[in-house]
Amino acid sequence: MIELKRLKLINWHNFENTTFDCARLTYMIGVNAVGKTTILDAIRYCLTTNRNFNALGNKKSGRTLQGSVHAKQRGENAYRRPGHTVAYIGAEFWDSVKHTSFVIAVRVESEGPMQELHPGDQTWYISEDGITLEQLPFIDPRTGAPSAKGDFKPAEGRLSYTRSPSEARDRICRALGIGRAASPLGKKFNEVFQMGTSMDEIPNFREFLYQYILPQPELDLEALQGDRLELENLHAVLAEAQTRADALDEIVRYGREATEKQTEALVNRGAALLARAAADAGEKAVWQERVDAGRRQQETLRTRYAEAKTAEAEARRLLELLTPAEQDAMEAENPMEERFRAEVTVNGQPLRESTGYGVCWKPEDGCCDEDADRVLEHYELERDCGWAIWRVCCPWNGGKLKPETVELTMTAEKEAVDGGTFTAEPGKTVPLTDPRTGLTHTLRVLSLTPETMDRSLLPPVGMEFPTEYVEMQYTLEPPLPVGDFVLVDAAPGDEARACKVESGFTAQESACIGIIGGADGPTAVFVSGKGDEAGEDVRAAYSSLHYEPVETVTWRARFMARPKEAVTVTLM
């Protein structure tokens, strides 16, 4: 959390050189005309560059930036500082996450109250971490006057500055941890800050509550586009896997037929030997020897057939025993499983993708895919290489304007890297090391709670689903973005089983429960919850679903990162 700790005013209205201490909750109490509104105007102007000072003050005294710098007196057309004046506003903040301070300040230089300000007369400053108000020379010790523009810098450390109000808003929002000023959160900050430091009443409190206070779901179009591309890629992979499975089934069928025919031939051969031996009544010893040989050969064939059946069953069992980490490694090593998203920019304007299509070409499959064959022929691609080809359609809404620049940006999707497994108990801390960066993060277990999902939330599809799971709440230090770290149950969940459908199912309103799973039944559950009131980044993970409560859960950590940097190619 970032908190305002102190405020310094130099030549700001009636404040010559004053420093105020601030807390998380600060009250300003005083009679009229002592400077309460002046302090709010200073904070608003310093942090938002907004020169529309307090509305009620404007109606009564015509508050302006020059009036604050030159100290216009109430009810008089007189100024305490009528000549050349330099004013400073400095705000010192404390970052409780980084455990350090920093300063945001603004300098205004005016030749006179009736002179227009030039673009270079306003300068906003943002210090690096570790700087306080005392380290900035607001007053020149030699003259006792406000410091010149070139002398306003700390003895140690850096101080960035800008004279552009829009650039200043963007830098201030980033310094306060809000993001870009043009982002939805940045716009909301500047609008709400103006309202919060104004004395006007909110005209429509209900609209204000829904627009600024209650959380609004944000639609991440890029993530949706990426999910759609990944879904299309998964469909292509599924189709390829189905083709290979059909081919394997056919190979197994041919193998069985060949084995059966070979066995039948050997059995017939043994029977012929037995018949020949039985016909040779004159040579009893030879006959007995041939009978024994036929029986031994028949027993050998039966043993080999049983061994082949056992080997086939073992191969299928081993295929089903692949761990999630091994499956992730297999996917990552698949050269035809390139996960990325493409973005087209025309005349500097990113275009939204509407449709997409992909084909794969493998030399060993020959011309089994007519679409891939036509693509290779059209682009004259080598047929002895493997190819994964994607086509992305982005509608151009520029009307009759001629495209002058076209750029294609390829951004890799995040991939999972196994961070190891562990068992948890409340209060336990677990060190987890990201194999890619070598950085160790400490996971602290806050609680482990067995939960049971309401069966009425599940649809009556003729299947019974497991409902028992474990919720674990934890913190991660140093923290990672939510999309860069995932905890999953290392063990699979119980499979769904057939059951009788009960009538009278009704959907539950406001149910904040979701199930992740497939044809074999749900494997994971997620439940919406509240954040920690102390501001701590509390996260939750949920085990696989089971029919009976599980005593111990083995958790698997996954670090998510992009395997490569984005690449931009200029097409025209």
C-alpha positions in Angstrom: 0.0 0.0 0.0 1.2 3.5 -0.8 0.3 6.3 1.7 0.7 10.1 1.8 3.0 10.9 4.8 3.9 14.6 4.4 3.0 17.6 2.3 5.3 20.6 1.8 4.0 24.0 0.4 6.4 26.8 -0.7 4.8 30.1 -1.8 1.4 28.5 -2.2 -1.3 31.1 -1.4 -0.8 32.2 2.2 1.7 29.3 3.0 5.2 30.6 2.7 7.1 27.5 3.8 4.9 24.9 5.6 5.1 21.1 6.1 2.1 19.0 7.1 2.2 15.5 8.6 -0.4 13.1 7.2 -1.8 9.8 8.2 -4.1 7.2 6.7 -7.0 9.3 8.1 -6.3 13.1 8.5 -8.8 15.7 9.6 -8.5 19.4 8.7 -10.5 21.6 11.0 -10.5 25.4 11.1 -12.5 28.5 10.5 -13.1 30.0 7.1 -10.2 31.4 5.1 -7.4 29.5 7.0 -6.4 27.4 4.0 -8.3 24.1 4.2 -9.4 24.3 0.5 -6.0 25.7 -0.5 -4.4 22.5 0.8 -6.8 20.3 -1.2 -6.2 22.4 -4.3 -2.4 21.8 -3.8 -2.8 18.0 -3.5 -5.1 17.8 -6.5 -2.9 20.0 -8.7 0.3 18.1 -7.7 -1.0 14.6 -8.2 -3.5 15.1 -11.2 -2.2 18.3 -12.9 -5.8 19.5 -12.7 -6.0 23.3 -12.5 -9.8 23.3 -11.9 -9.6 24.3 -8.3 -12.4 23.8 -5.8 -15.7 24.6 -7.5 -17.2 26.5 -4.5 -14.0 28.5 -4.2 -14.1 29.5 -7.9 -17.6 30.9 -7.5 -16.6 33.1 -4.6 -13.0 34.1 -5.2 -12.1 33.0 -8.7 -9.4 30.6 -7.6 -6.7 30.1 -10.3 -3.2 28.7 -10.4 -1.7 32.2 -10.7 -3.9 33.4 -7.7 -2.5 30.5 -5.6 1.1 31.3 -6.6 0.9 35.0 -6.1 -1.4 34.8 -3.0 -4.5 36.6 -4.1 -6.4 38.0 -1.1 -10.0 37.3 -0.6 -12.4 40.0 -1.7 -9.5 42.2 -2.9 -7.7 42.6 -6.3 -4.4 42.5 -4.4 -1.6 40.0 -4.2 0.9 39.3 -1.4 3.5 38.3 -4.1 2.8 40.5 -7.1 6.2 40.0 -8.8 8.2 37.1 -10.1 7.4 34.1 -7.9 8.4 30.4 -7.7 6.1 28.0 -5.8 6.7 24.4 -4.9 4.4 21.6 -3.8 6.0 18.4 -2.5 4.2 15.2 -1.5 6.2 12.4 0.4 4.8 8.9 0.1 5.6 5.6 1.9 5.4 2.2 0.0 4.6 -0.4 2.7 5.5 -3.3 0.2 8.9 -2.0 -0.7 9.4 -0.4 2.7 10.7 2.8 1.2 9.7 6.4 0.6 9.6 8.6 -2.5 8.5 12.1 -3.4 6.2 13.6 -6.1 6.6 17.4 -6.5 5.6 20.3 -8.9 7.4 23.6 -9.5 5.5 26.7 -10.8 7.3 29.8 -11.9 5.2 32.9 -12.8 6.2 36.4 -13.8 3.0 38.0 -12.5 -0.6 37.3 -11.6 -1.9 38.6 -14.9 0.8 36.9 -17.1 -0.1 33.7 -18.9 1.9 30.6 -17.9 4.2 29.2 -20.6 4.6 25.4 -21.2 8.0 25.5 -19.4 6.7 27.3 -16.3 5.2 24.1 -14.8 7.5 21.1 -14.0 6.6 17.9 -12.3 9.3 15.8 -10.5 9.2 12.1 -9.4 12.1 10.8 -7.2 13.5 7.3 -7.1 12.9 5.1 -4.1 14.5 6.2 -0.8 14.1 10.0 -1.2 12.4 12.2 1.4 11.4 15.8 1.5 14.5 16.8 3.5 16.8 15.5 0.7 15.2 17.9 -1.9 16.5 21.6 -1.8 13.2 23.4 -2.0 14.9 26.5 -0.4 18.3 27.8 -1.6 20.4 28.0 1.6 22.5 30.9 0.2 19.5 33.2 -0.6 16.7 31.8 1.5 14.5 31.9 -1.6 12.9 29.0 -3.5 15.6 27.1 -5.4 16.2 27.7 -9.1 15.1 25.0 -11.6 18.6 23.8 -12.2 19.5 23.5 -8.5 16.4 21.4 -7.6 17.9 17.9 -7.3 19.0 15.7 -4.4 22.7 15.3 -3.4 22.4 11.6 -4.0 19.8 9.7 -6.1 17.9 10.6 -9.2 15.0 12.9 -9.9 13.1 12.5 -13.2 11.0 15.5 -14.5 8.6 16.5 -17.2 6.9 19.7 -18.3 4.0 17.9 -20.1 0.8 17.6 -17.9 -0.3 14.4 -19.8 3.1 12.8 -19.4 3.1 13.9 -15.7 -0.2 12.2 -15.1 1.0 9.0 -16.7 4.2 9.0 -14.6 2.4 9.8 -11.4 -0.1 7.0 -11.9 2.7 4.5 -12.5 4.6 5.7 -9.4 1.4 5.2 -7.3 1.0 1.7 -8.6 -2.1 2.5 -10.7 -0.6 1.8 -14.1 -1.0 4.0 -17.2 -3.1 7.2 -16.8 -5.1 6.2 -20.0 -6.0 2.8 -18.5 -9.5 2.3 -17.0 -8.0 2.4 -13.4 -6.0 5.5 -14.2 -9.0 7.3 -15.6 -11.0 6.3 -12.6 -8.3 7.6 -10.2 -8.1 11.0 -11.8 -11.9 11.4 -11.9 -12.5 10.2 -8.4 -9.6 12.2 -7.0 -11.2 15.4 -8.5 -14.5 14.5 -6.8 -12.9 13.6 -3.5 -11.1 16.9 -3.1 -14.0 19.0 -4.3 -16.7 20.5 -2.1 -19.5 19.9 -4.5 -22.1 17.2 -3.7 -22.2 14.1 -5.8 -25.3 14.6 -8.1 -26.2 10.9 -8.5 -24.8 8.8 -5.7 -26.1 5.5 -7.1 -24.4 6.1 -10.4 -21.2 7.1 -8.6 -21.3 3.9 -6.5 -21.7 1.6 -9.4 -19.2 3.4 -11.6 -16.4 4.0 -9.2 -16.8 2.0 -6.0 -18.2 -1.4 -6.8 -15.8 -3.6 -8.8 -16.6 -3.8 -12.5 -15.8 -7.0 -14.5 -13.2 -6.2 -17.1 -13.2 -8.1 -20.4 -9.7 -9.1 -21.4 -10.1 -9.2 -25.2 -6.5 -10.2 -25.7 -6.8 -13.1 -23.3 -10.1 -14.2 -25.0 -8.4 -14.1 -28.4 -5.5 -16.1 -27.0 -7.9 -18.6 -25.5 -9.7 -18.9 -28.9 -6.5 -19.5 -30.7 -5.4 -22.0 -28.2 -8.8 -23.8 -28.5 -8.3 -24.0 -32.3 -4.8 -25.3 -31.8 -6.1 -27.9 -29.4 -8.8 -29.0 -31.9 -6.0 -29.4 -34.5 -3.9 -31.4 -32.0 -7.0 -33.5 -31.0 -7.7 -34.3 -34.7 -4.1 -35.3 -35.2 -4.1 -37.4 -32.1 -7.3 -39.1 -33.2 -5.8 -39.8 -36.6 -2.8 -41.4 -35.0 -4.9 -43.4 -32.5 -7.0 -44.7 -35.4 -3.8 -45.7 -37.2 -2.5 -47.4 -34.1 -5.7 -49.3 -33.7 -5.5 -50.4 -37.3 -1.9 -51.5 -36.7 -2.9 -53.5 -33.6 -5.8 -55.1 -35.5 -3.4 -56.1 -38.3 -0.9 -57.4 -35.8 -3.6 -59.5 -34.1 -4.8 -60.9 -37.4 -1.2 -61.8 -38.3 -0.6 -63.4 -35.0 -3.8 -65.4 -35.2 -3.0 -66.5 -38.7 0.5 -67.4 -37.7 -0.8 -69.3 -34.7 -3.3 -71.1 -36.8 -0.6 -72.0 -39.3 1.6 -73.3 -36.6 -1.3 -75.2 -35.0 -2.1 -76.7 -38.4 1.5 -77.6 -38.8 1.5 -79.2 -35.4 -1.7 -81.1 -36.2 -0.2 -82.3 -39.5 2.9 -83.5 -37.6 0.6 -85.3 -35.2 -1.4 -86.8 -38.0 1.8 -87.8 -39.8 3.2 -89.4 -36.6 -0.1 -91.2 -36.0 0.0 -92.6 -39.5 3.5 -93.9 -39.0 2.3 -96.9 -37.0 5.4 -98.9 -37.9 7.8 -96.5 -36.2 6.4 -96.1 -32.6 9.4 -94.2 -31.3 9.4 -91.8 -34.2 5.7 -91.4 -33.9 6.0 -90.6 -30.2 8.8 -88.2 -30.8 6.9 -86.3 -33.4 3.8 -86.1 -31.1 5.9 -84.7 -28.3 7.5 -82.1 -30.7 4.1 -81.0 -31.9 2.9 -80.6 -28.4 6.0 -78.6 -27.3 5.6 -76.3 -30.3 1.9 -75.8 -29.6 2.8 -74.9 -26.0 5.5 -72.5 -27.1 3.0 -70.7 -29.4 0.5 -70.4 -26.6 3.2 -68.9 -24.3 4.3 -66.4 -26.9 0.7 -65.3 -27.5 0.1 -64.8 -23.8 3.3 -62.8 -23.5 2.2 -60.6 -26.4 -1.1 -59.9 -24.8 0.6 -59.1 -21.5 3.1 -56.7 -23.2 0.2 -54.9 -25.0 -1.6 -54.4 -21.7 1.5 -53.1 -19.9 2.2 -50.6 -22.7 -1.4 -49.3 -22.4 -1.0 -49.1 -18.6 2.3 -47.2 -18.8 0.8 -44.7 -21.3 -1.9 -43.9 -18.7 0.7 -43.4 -15.9 2.2 -40.3 -17.4 2.4 -37.6 -14.7 1.2 -34.0 -15.3 4.8 -32.9 -15.4 5.7 -35.5 -18.0 2.6 -34.4 -20.0 3.7 -30.8 -19.8 7.2 -31.7 -21.0 5.7 -33.7 -23.9 3.6 -30.7 -24.9 6.5 -28.3 -24.6 8.8 -30.6 -26.7 6.2 -31.0 -29.5 7.5 -29.0 -32.4 4.1 -28.7 -33.9 2.6 -27.2 -30.7 3.8 -23.6 -31.1 1.6 -21.5 -28.8 1.5 -17.8 -29.7 -0.9 -15.1 -30.7 -0.6 -12.7 -33.7 -1.5 -9.1 -33.7 -1.7 -6.9 -36.8 -1.2 -3.1 -36.6 -2.2 -0.9 -39.5 -1.3 2.8 -39.6 -0.4 2.4 -35.9 -3.8 1.0 -35.0 -4.0 -2.6 -33.6 -6.7 -4.6 -35.4 -8.9 -7.1 -33.6 -8.8 -10.6 -34.9 -12.1 -12.0 -36.1 -11.4 -15.5 -37.4 -8.5 -17.8 -37.7 -7.6 -21.2 -39.2 -4.5 -23.5 -39.0 -3.2 -26.6 -40.8 -0.2 -28.9 -40.1 2.0 -30.7 -42.6 4.1 -33.7 -41.7 6.2 -35.4 -44.4 5.6 -38.9 -43.1 1.8 -38.4 -43.6 2.2 -37.6 -47.3 -0.8 -35.9 -49.0 -3.4 -36.9 -46.4 -4.4 -33.3 -45.7 -5.6 -31.6 -48.9 -5.7 -28.1 -47.3 -2.1 -28.4 -46.1 -1.1 -29.7 -49.6 -2.7 -26.7 -51.3 -1.0 -24.3 -48.9 2.5 -25.8 -49.5 1.9 -25.7 -53.3 0.8 -22.0 -53.1 3.7 -20.8 -51.1 6.2 -23.2 -52.7 7.3 -24.7 -49.3 9.6 -27.7 -49.0 7.6 -30.9 -48.6 10.3 -32.8 -46.7 10.0 -30.4 -43.7 7.3 -30.1 -41.1 5.1 -27.0 -41.3 2.5 -25.4 -38.9 0.6 -22.7 -40.8 -1.9 -20.2 -39.3 -4.1 -17.8 -41.1 -5.6 -14.8 -39.1 -8.3 -12.5 -40.4 -8.4 -9.0 -39.0 -11.1 -6.7 -40.4 -9.9 -3.2 -41.5 -12.3 -0.5 -40.3 -10.3 2.4 -41.7 -12.9 3.0 -44.5 -11.3 4.2 -47.7 -8.1 5.2 -46.1 -5.1 3.6 -47.7 -3.0 1.4 -45.3 0.5 3.0 -45.2 2.2 0.8 -42.5 1.5 -2.8 -41.6 3.2 -4.6 -38.7 2.8 -8.2 -37.5 3.6 -8.9 -33.8 4.1 -12.5 -32.7 3.7 -13.0 -28.9 4.4 -16.3 -27.3 1.9 -17.7 -24.8 3.0 -18.5 -21.3 4.2 -22.0 -20.6 4.3 -24.0 -17.4 7.6 -25.0 -15.7 7.3 -27.5 -12.9 8.3 -26.0 -9.5 8.2 -29.2 -7.5 5.6 -30.7 -5.1 5.0 -30.3 -1.3 2.5 -31.1 1.4 1.0 -28.3 3.5 -0.1 -27.6 7.0 -1.2 -24.2 8.5 1.8 -22.0 9.4 4.2 -24.0 7.2 6.5 -22.1 4.9 7.7 -23.8 1.6 10.6 -22.4 -0.5 9.8 -22.7 -4.2 12.5 -22.0 -6.8 11.6 -20.9 -10.4 13.8 -23.1 -12.6 14.0 -20.4 -15.2 15.1 -17.4 -13.1 16.6 -19.2 -10.1 14.6 -16.9 -7.8 13.3 -18.5 -4.6 9.8 -17.6 -3.5 8.5 -18.4 0.0 4.9 -19.8 0.2 3.3 -19.4 3.6 0.3 -21.6 4.3 -2.5 -19.7 6.1 -5.2 -22.3 6.3 -6.4 -25.8 5.0 -10.1 -26.2 5.0 -12.0 -29.3 3.9 -15.0 -28.3 1.8 -18.0 -30.0 0.3 -19.6 -28.7 -2.9 -23.4 -28.4 -3.0 -24.7 -31.3 -5.2 -27.7 -29.3 -6.2 -25.4 -27.0 -8.2 -24.6 -29.9 -10.5 -26.9 -30.6 -13.5 -28.8 -33.9 -13.7 -26.9 -35.5 -16.6 -27.1 -39.1 -15.4 -23.7 -38.9 -13.8 -22.6 -38.5 -10.2 -19.6 -36.2 -9.6 -17.2 -36.1 -6.6 -17.8 -33.1 -4.3 -15.2 -33.3 -1.5 -12.1 -31.0 -1.9 -9.6 -29.0 0.2 -9.2 -25.2 0.1 -5.7 -23.8 0.9 -5.2 -20.1 1.5 -1.6 -18.9 1.2 0.7 -15.9 0.5 3.7 -15.8 -1.8 6.8 -13.6 -1.1 8.1 -12.0 -3.2 4.7 -11.9 -4.9 4.2 -12.9 -8.5 1.3 -11.8 -10.8 -1.7 -14.1 -10.6 -1.1 -15.5 -14.1 2.6 -16.2 -13.4 2.1 -18.8 -10.6 -0.3 -21.6 -10.3 -0.9 -24.3 -7.6 -2.6 -27.6 -8.6 -3.3 -30.9 -7.0 -0.6 -33.4 -8.0 -3.1 -36.3 -7.8 -6.0 -36.7 -10.2 -9.5 -36.5 -9.0 -12.1 -39.3 -8.9 -13.9 -40.0 -12.1 -17.6 -39.4 -12.5 -19.9 -42.5 -12.3 -23.3 -43.2 -13.7 -26.4 -42.6 -11.5 -30.1 -42.2 -11.7 -31.3 -38.7 -12.7 -33.5 -37.1 -10.1 -36.2 -34.7 -11.5 -36.9 -31.2 -10.1 -33.4 -29.7 -10.7 -33.4 -25.9 -10.4 -30.5 -23.6 -10.9 -29.2 -21.8 -7.9 -28.9 -18.0 -8.2 -25.6 -16.2 -7.3 -23.6 -19.5 -7.2 -19.9 -18.5 -7.2 -18.6 -22.1 -7.8 -16.9 -23.5 -10.9 -15.8 -27.0 -11.9 -12.9 -27.8 -14.2 -13.1 -31.3 -15.9 -13.9 -33.4 -18.9 -15.6 -36.6 -19.9 -13.9 -38.5 -17.1 -15.4 -36.2 -14.4 -14.4 -33.0 -12.7 -10.8 -32.7 -11.6 -10.6 -29.3 -9.8 -12.8 -26.7 -8.3 -12.5 -22.9 -7.8 -14.6 -20.8 -5.5 -14.8 -17.0 -5.4 -13.7 -15.3 -2.1 -12.8 -12.0 -0.5 -9.4 -10.4 -0.2 -7.6 -9.9 3.1 -8.7 -6.7 4.9 -5.1 -6.0 6.0 -4.1 -5.6 2.4 -2.1 -8.9 2.3 -2.0 -10.7 -1.0 -3.9 -13.8 0.1 -4.5 -16.4 -2.6 -6.4 -19.7 -2.7 -5.8 -23.1 -4.3 -8.2 -26.0 -4.5 -7.5 -29.7 -4.6 -8.9 -32.3 -7.0 -12.5 -33.5 -6.3 -13.1 -36.8 -4.5 -16.1 -38.8 -3.2 -14.5 -39.1 0.3 -12.5 -36.4 2.2 -8.8 -36.5 1.6 -6.5 -36.4 4.6 -3.3 -35.1 2.8 -3.0 -33.2 -0.5 0.3 -33.1 -2.4 0.4 -29.7 -4.2 2.3 -29.1 -7.4 3.7 -25.6 -8.1 3.9 -24.3 -11.7 5.7 -21.2 -12.8 4.2 -19.6 -15.9 6.5 -17.6 -18.2 6.8 -16.7 -21.9 9.5 -18.8 -23.5 10.6 -16.0 -25.8 10.3 -12.3 -26.4 7.6 -10.9 -28.8 8.8 -10.3 -32.4 7.5 -7.5 -34.6 7.9 -7.7 -38.3 7.2 -4.6 -40.6 5.3 -5.8 -43.6 5.0 -2.5 -45.3 
